[in-house]
Amino acid sequence: MKSRIVMSMLAGATLLASTLLGTGPAQAADVPTEFGTDWHDPVTAAPPVERPPGKSCDVTLARAQFRDFTPYRGTYTPPQDCGDRWSRVVLRLDGKVKGRQYDRLGHVRVGGVEILRTSTPQPSPDGIEWSVEKDVTRYADTFRRSQDVEMLIGNVVDDTYTGVLDVEVTLTFHPGVPGPANPDRVLTLDGGTTLTTPRNSERIVAEVYATGSGGGCEEYWYLTVPDPAPYSCKAGRVPYREVQIRVDGRLAGIATPFPTVWTGGWSNPFLWYVIPGPRAFDVKPITYDLTPFAGVLNDGRPHRVEVSVVGVPEGQTGWSTPVKVLVWQDERRARVTGQLTAHRAGDLTGSSVHTPGPEHRVDTEGAHRLTVAGYVDTSHGRVHTTVARALAHTSAHRWTDGETSDALEATWTDAESVTIDGRATRTYRTYTMDGTTTLGAGDRLRTVLTLGDRATTVETDGTRRTAWSRLDDTYSGDATYTANVPRDQRHAVGTTSERHRLYGSHGCHDRTLTTVQGVLTEDRDRC
């Protein structure tokens, strides 16, 4: 029998990068004994997008109501009074919805370039509003010309799921000199797999929005299990996922996908009504530095660039992997030549061991390494680039017959080093998930869950440290409700919290949020 836990998890998807503000924290006397028909608007502890002072110009990208899977299509025109060079470009999404609705996955594309991947919160009967902001300055090349706009948040509205997603997206332009971190060109792949770079490209970076979604088991790939273990969602050989990018069939980059939990995840929407899990409202792209391949890509001919997700069972869909390519050019040369000098791909290892019993257990391990190196001959000399990446995963998944108890403890690591002529950027990412869902007496369903998104980045020049940063975004929740009854009979209770810390040589952000029964009870800034 497919468990009610899993059936509840099957229906959902995602939304984005955000500073979401509401009213201040409530006093203890204002907290209800259980969830009512309304709750605090969605809010995250992530830092706001910094905006420079002075003049700015606004452009509306899209204004639409999403009732089905019909995309919004429009035309973008550059701002008239802010020039064509900007120190900051900020995207803002404002949305509102009321009634009953699942979480839905969405995107915004300008000139075919995806500038936002997002998902939606689930509404209250009385209605919610939310706002999302994202720094999109690095896509400024796309905004200098009139472009087609496409936006889609796939939705279903019927007699049961009544929530219409009413959304507006704007861009705010701040005139100024763009920083060196912003690319000269932003490219998409012709036909979805073919890339032709400018012949004077000296740095090339691919961005891939990799999301498992669409209502199938890949929406929560981290909970799948291999055959012959008796579980409702199968993983193929192992529940290990890795996002790979290839250039002309040759492995060019590897990465761990972030284990996003959408706002209907772990069978318990009461965990996410106010505070989403890390990145659920900010679907960040995976980045791959393809500069070692610049000598190959700069020959003026089209090259095949393909993205695949390792571990997905054969014939099973559920992953979206759109690609865009950022290019920095050598203004003083019409042609930049180079060569790939090293390519060392380790064996991809992975195993899952099923231990049967009253409580089934699957222990999984996976790991992979890749190092690529190359050089380009530029107007300022020969530049050597080495990119090394090492991935690792361990997890223990435990469940009972009928899946009335379902638990996972998992850790993913993704260590990346990019070295350019002795200047190195090393990033060590760690993602964690530790949760249990149980369906007990009286169909009371309880979920206790902790999620972690952590990263340490250090920049060095030789032996001297030049910059550093540390991210620690931790979510925890504990929510209980009566399953399989109408909404007004669920008698739900729940406490959720998020602490988002980002600090280092560029400053400090440390914000904590806490909710009880959908009421914001704490909003603290420690910096």
Buried (B, 14 or more C-beta within 10 A) or exposed (E): EEBBBBEBBBEBBBBBBBBBEBEEBBEEEEBEEBBBEBBBBBBBBBBEBEBEEEEBBEBEBBBBBBEEEEBBEBEBEBBEEBBEEBBBBBBBBBBBBBBBBBBBBBBBBBBBBBBBBBBBBBBBBEBBBBBBBBBBBBBBBBBEEEBEBBBBBBBBBEEEBBBBBBBBBBBBBBBBEBEEEBBBBBBBBEEEBEBBBBBBBBBBBBBBBBBBBBBBBBBBBBBBBBEEBEBBBBBBEBBBBBBBBBBEEEBBBBBBBBBBBBBBBBBBBBBBBBBBBBBBBBBBBBBBBBBBBBBBBBEEEBBBBBBEBBBBBEEBEBBBBBBBBBBBBBEEBEEBBBBBBEBEBEEBEBEBEBEEEEEBBBBBBBBBBBBBBBBBBBEEEEBBBBBBBBBBBBBEBBBBEBBBBBBBBBBBBBBBBBBBEEEBBBBBBBBBBBBBBBBEEEEBBBBBBBBBBBBBBBBBEEEEEEEBBBBBBBBBBBBBBBBEEEEEEBBBBBBBBBBBBBBBEEEEBBBBBBBBBBBBBEBEEEE
